[in-house]
C-alpha cells in the first residue's frame, strides 16, 4: 500500500549401577513393606493388563488418549484474514504528534513482530500488530493471517502478499492454505474476512487525491474523484469484477475449512466492511487554503473529494463486500459493518486533534482516547525522513482504532454464538475505555 507522494510545493548422561542393599534396620519396617507391596501391585497390574489385552473383546486397562485439538475440539479460536484494515496496520500509533513521535508510540518498534521468536515479521511488511482485532481474549485464542497490501489473489512481486487463495511456492503460502493448515489442529470457531479494498486500488486512489490537493490552487481545484484513473475503479463492470473476486475468496475460505474437516455448523464466517477514515469536507478542522491540511494534519484532500469518498467510494466498496457475502450462499455467514465505527474520531475531524493541539503530553494521558484521532495521518515519502513512521501506515486505524474494532468483534463473537451488527463509538464525545483498555463500542443492528 506504499504511496509515493511529492512534498508540498508552495510554488543424556549414563546410569550408575546401584548395589542392592538388604533392608536397613534403621528404616521403618512398615515403610519397607509398603514399598514391597507397591512393587508387587505394579507387577500384578502389568500382568493383568497383558492378559486382558490377549483376551478378545476385553476392555483396555488404560484410558484412551485425549483427542487432539481440531474441528469442534479444544479451545476456541478466531482467525482473521484479509488486508491492512484487519492485519493491524498503523496499530503502533495511538493518535499523532508532529513534534515528537514518542508521544503517540504505544507499541514501539516491535509492534509488527509476529514470528514465533518475537524477533521479526513472519512475512515482511504484513504489519500484523499486537493490537489487531483478532485477539479478543476471554478464553478465545486469536490467529492473525491477514497482510497489509493483500488483494483477493496472491502477489509474488517485490513484496510477497498472500491473497485468500491456496497459493504455495518458494515465497510463501496463500491465506486460505494457511487457514486450512491451522484449522486442522485448532478449534476454529470464527473466521473474519476484510478484503477488496486493494482490488479497488485504494492506495492509488488516495495517492491521486493527495497529489491533486498539493498541486492545484484553491482557485482552480483539481479533484481526484473525476480523474479517469480513479473513476475507472468504480464503473459498474469494475465493481462487478471485484465483487466476483471477493466471492471467490470467500469460497476459498469455505473450502479451506471443509478440507480441514469442518461442517458449516462448526464455524462462522464474518465478512467485515471498511470504516470511513475521514469526515466530509465540512467536518475537517483545517482550512482548504494553503497546505496545512497535509503539512500539519496529514489529510490533504479537497472537501469535494472527501465528500465523494464517503458518499460514493466507501459505499461502493462496502456494497461489493456485502453483495459477495450474500452471493457466496453459505448458511453460516454474518456481517460486521464498520462504516461508522470511527465517526467523531476520524483523521482531521473536528473535536479531536494532535497531542500538541489538545494539550496532552502523550497517549497515556487521561482522556487521550477521547481527544485524539483513531486514524493515522497520510504521510509522504519526501516528508517522512528518518522518522519511525511507514508510508504504508497512512490512513489506517491506529492503536485506538484497532482496539475499537476488537471491541466490536468481541460483541460479534457473542460468547460463541456469532451475530451480525453495525459498530459505532459508545458515549461519543466522552469515549471511555473498558477494563481491558479498549474504547467502549456499541454493536447495533445492521443499517
N, C-alpha and C positions, 0 to 999 in steps of 0.2 A: 504494500500500500504506500510505498515511498513516493512522495510528491516533490518534484524539483521546481522550486518557485524562485522568481527573481527577488532581489532586495527592493524595498520601496524606492521609487525614483521620484524625487521631488522635482526633478525635471523627470611317634609312640614308643616308651621305654620297655625293656624286658622284665618279666616277673622273676622274683627271687623265690627258690624253693623253700617252703616253710617246713620246719621239723615238727612232726606230730608230737604233742605233749600229752601225757596222761592227765586225768582230772587233777586239778590243783586243789589240795585240801583247803587252801585259803579261800577258794571260790565257793559260794554257797551251793549246796547240793541241788537245791530247788532250781537255781539258775542253770546248772549243768543239765538237769533232767529236762527243763523247758526247751533248751537248745536241741537236745536229742529228739524230743517229741516233734519239734518243728521240722527237723530234717526228715524224720520218719514220715510225717504228714505230707511233706513236699514230694518225697519219693512215691508214696502211695497215690497222691493226686496225679502225678505224672503217669503212673501205671494205669490208673483208671481212665485217664484221658486217652492213652494209647489204645486201650481195649475198646473204649467207646467209639473211637474213630474206625476201628476194624469191624464194628458191628453195623451191617447195612441198615440205613434208616435212622441210626442213632443221632440224637441232637448233639451239636458241638459243645465241648466243655467250656469254651470261652466265647464271650460276646463278639458279634461281628464288628469290624471297624466302623467308626462313624463315617458317613458319606462325605466326600469332599465337597467344598462349596461349588455351586454351579446353578443351573436353571432351577429356581424355586427353593434352593437350599442355601442356608447361611446368612450372613449379614447382608442387608440390602445395600445396593449401590445405585448411584445416579451417575450417568455418563453424559458429558456434553460434547457435541460435535459441531463443526462449522468454521466460522471465520473470526476475525478480530473482535467482533462485538460480543462474543461469548468466551473467547480464549483468555481474556484478561488484559488485552492491550490497553496501555496507559494506567493500569492498576497500581503503578508505583506511586502516582502523584495524587495527593489529596488537596484539591484546589490548585492555585497558581500564584507565583510571585515573580515579578520581573527583576526584583532587586537581589533575591537570594533563593536559589533553588532548594536549599536545605529547609526552608520554612514549609515547603509542601512535600518533602520527601518522606512518605510514610513507610515505604518498604526497603529503601536503599538499593544499592547496585545489584543485589542478588534477587531482586523482585521476580525475575522471569526464570530463575533456575529451577528446572523441574526434573533433572535426571536423578537416578537412584542415589547418587552420592551427594546431591545438592551442590554440585560444583559448576554446573552449566546447564545449557538448554539441551534437551533431547534432540530437537530439531531447531537449528539456528533461526532466530527471528520469528518463531511462532508466538513468542511472548505470552506464555501461559502463566499468568500471575497467580501468586498465592491468595490474592484477594478475589479471584474469579468466582463466579456464582455456583460452580459445581459442588463446592464444599459446604453443603447445607447443615451438616452435623446432626446432632440429636440421635446418634446411633446409626446414622446413614453415612456410608463412605462415598467419596467422590472421585471420579476419574475424568480428567480434562484432556480430551484428544483433539480439541479444536486448534486451529492455526491461523494466526494473523496473515491476511493476504490470500487465504484459500478461496477457491471457487468450487463449484459443484464437481469439477473434474480435476484430477491431479496434474500439477505442472512441475516439470523437471528442468526448468530453466536455471538461471543463475542461482536463485534461491529455491530449494525444493519446497513445494507447497502441496501437502496431501489433500486431495479432494475427498468427497464422500463416495468413494468407489473402492474397488478391490485391487487397485494397482499394487504390484510388488516388483521391486527392482533394486539395483545397486544403491539408488538414492534413498530408498525407504519404502514405506507402505502407505496405502490409502487409508482414510479414516474408517471406512466400512470394514476393511480387512482387520485393522487394529481392534475395532469393536468386536468382531466375530471371535478373535483370539482371546480377548479379555473376558467376554461374556461366558465363554466355556468354563472358566474357573472362578467365576464370581456370580453372585445372585443379582443380576442387573434388573432392577425393577422399573427404572425410568430412563429414557434416552431423550435428551433435549437437543434440538437442532436449530441453529440460526445460520442460514446460508442464503446466498443470492445477491447480496449487495455488491460483491465484486463482479458478479456476472453482469450487473448493470453498469460496470465501470465506475464505481463510486469514487475511487481515488482520482481518476481523470476528470470527473465532473467537478470535484472540489478544486482541483488544480486550475481548471478553466475559470471558475468563478473568482478565485483569489487573484489570478493573473489579470483578469479583466478589471477587477477593482483597482489594482495597483497601477495599471497602465492607462486608465482613462480618467478624465477630469469630471468634476461634479456637473459641469455644464454640458457635457457630452458623454453621458454614462454608456459604457459598453457592457451590456448584460450578458451573462453566460447562458441563461435558460433558452435563449433563441439562437445560440450558436449551433450550426449544423452538427458538429461533433457531439454535442450534448443532446440535442433533440433526437438524434438517431438512436440513442439508447432507450427512448421512451415511445417509439412508434408501436402500433398495435402488433406488428409482426415480431418486433424485438421483445415485447412483453410476453407474448405467447411462447416465444422460444425459451426465455428464461424460466417461465412457469413450467414448461415441459422438462427442463433440466433439473429443476427442483423436485419435480415428481420422480424423476429417475434417481435422484439422490435419496429421497425418502424410501423408494422401493429397495434401494441397496441396503438401507438400514434394516428394513423388514427382513430381507434375505439373510443378512448377517446374523440377525437374532434367530431366525429359523434354522440356519446352518449350525448355530451353537446349541440347538436343542430346545428352543423356547416355543411355546404356543402363544398366540396373541393375548390369552388371558393372564399370562405370567409377567407381562411388561406393558408399559405405556409409552407411546411416542408423543412428545410435546414439541410442537412447532412454535418457535418464538419469533416475534416480529421485532423490528428495529425501533428504537426510541428517536424522537425528534431531538437533535443535538443543539439547535439554535432557535431562538424565538423568531416571530415575524419581525419585519423591519422596524415597526413602531415600538417593539419591546426591547430593542438593542440600546444599551446605555451610552454608547458613543455616537457622536455625530457622523453623518456621511462625509462631511467635508474633511479634507486633509487625510493623513494616513493613520490617525490614532486608532481606528478600528483594528488595523492589523499590527501596527508597531507597538501598541500598548495592550489591546485586548486580544489580539490573535484571532480576530473574527472578520477578516477582510472580505465582506460581501456587501453588495448593494442591497438596499431594502427590498427592491422588487425581486431579486434573486432569492433572498431569504424567504419572502412570501411564497414564491414558486416552490421552494424546497419543501415547505410544509403543506401547501395546497395541492401539489401535483406529484413531485418526485417521490416523497415518502409514502403517500397513499398508494401510488402505483407499485412501488417495490413491495410494500406490505400486502397489497392486494394479490400480487402474484404468489406470495408465500401462502396466504390463506387459501387461495384457489388451489394451489398444489396440495395442501393438506386435505382438501375435500376430494380432489381428483384421485389421490392415492388409494382411496376406498378401503381403508383399514378400520376395524371396529374399535381399536384401542388408541385413537388419536385425540389429543387435547391441544388447545392453543393458548399461548401466553402472549397477550397483546401488550407490548411495551411502548406503544406510540406516545403516550402522555406521561411516562414514568418519571421524566426529568423536568416536566413543566414547572417553572418557577426557579429552577436551579441550572438552567442551560447556559451555554457559553455566551458571555457578554449580556446576559439578561438583566433587566432592571431588578433591583432588590438583592443582588449578590455582587461580589466583586473580588478583586485580587486582595491578598492579605494586607498589602500596604494601603489599599483603598478602604477596607473595612476596619482598619486599625487593630488587627490581631497579629500577634507575633509568630504563630505557627499553627499547623494543622492540629496540634494537641491542645490548643486553647479552647476553653469552654465556648460553645456556640459556633465553632468553625464549620460544622456540618450544615448549619442553617444559613450562614452568611457568605459562604464561598461556593463557587461553581462545581458541578458534578461532571462537567465535560472538559476535556483537555484542550488547550489552545492549539490553533493551527500554527505550525512552525515551518520555516523555510530553510532550505539547505544553506543559503548565504547568510542567514542571521542566527543560526543555531550555534555556530562557532565551536568552542571546545566545552560547551555545557554538557551535562549528562543526559539531555533530552534526545529522543529519537524523533525524526520527522514522521515516522510511521505511527507514532502515538497521537498525532493530530486528530482532533475532532472525535475522540473516543471517550467512553465512560471512564472517568478517573476513579481513584480509590473509593470515594463515597458513592459514585455511580455503580461501581462493581458490587459493593456491599448492598446497595439498594436492590439491585437485580437479584442478588442472592436471597434477600428477604422475601421478594416476590416469589421466587422459585420454591422456597420452603413452604409457602402457602399453597402453591400449586401441588406440591407433594402431598399435603393434606394428610399427614400421618399414614401414608401408604395407600390412600385412595385418591389418586390424582384427579384434579379438576381443572377446568378452563377458567380464564378470567382476564380482566384488564387491570393493569397496575398503575397506581398513582401515589404521589407523596402523601403520607399521613401528616396531619397538622401543618399544612403548607403555610409558610410564614413563621412557623415556630417548630421546625422539624426537630424531632427528638431521636436519640439513639436508644436502641433496645439494650437489654442487659448484655447481649452478645456483641455490642458495639456497632450494630448496623442501623442505618436510617430506618425508622418505622414506616412501613409502606402499607397500602391498602389494596387488597385484591377484590375488585368488584366484578359485576357481571360483564360479559363481553359487550362491547358497544356495537 
